[in-house]
């Protein structure tokens, strides 16, 4: 996990299928262990919920089991992060936990930088109830921490032109 004072990034709306040459900046809302119910609840990776800078939609991400230990230290609920070098895939309707049709996959080249800014903190609890587990499973989230900041920080980030 690297720390940066500012970041240029693209929005969720600009995501395209395949390996991304853009960076995204977002908030890690929460994350939890992904378990395969077909394989006796075997650990298959980590699922992450991202909140975009407009605070009006979420996208989910996944870290495969072979990269889980590498990325685990970078996953902190409520943190603002810049994510580089990831893959964008179409989300199957069976596995979709957000309204977005894509998901972000962490690959071996993925870089996660925490964005450190001096913006004041706000409480987004009234817009999103972050204390509930995903309703489609009985998995226990790694963290149930309510989000208590990032809108102002995300609004102050500049957007790089699309390439």
PyMOL commands that set and color helices and strands:
alter all, ss='L'
color gray80, all
select helices_A, chain A and resi 12-14+37-39+65-72+151-155
alter helices_A, ss='H'
color red, helices_A
select strands_A, chain A and resi 2-4+8-9+18-19+23-36+42-51+58-64+80-90+102-115+158-159
alter strands_A, ss='S'
color yellow, strands_A
deselect
rebuild
show_as cartoon
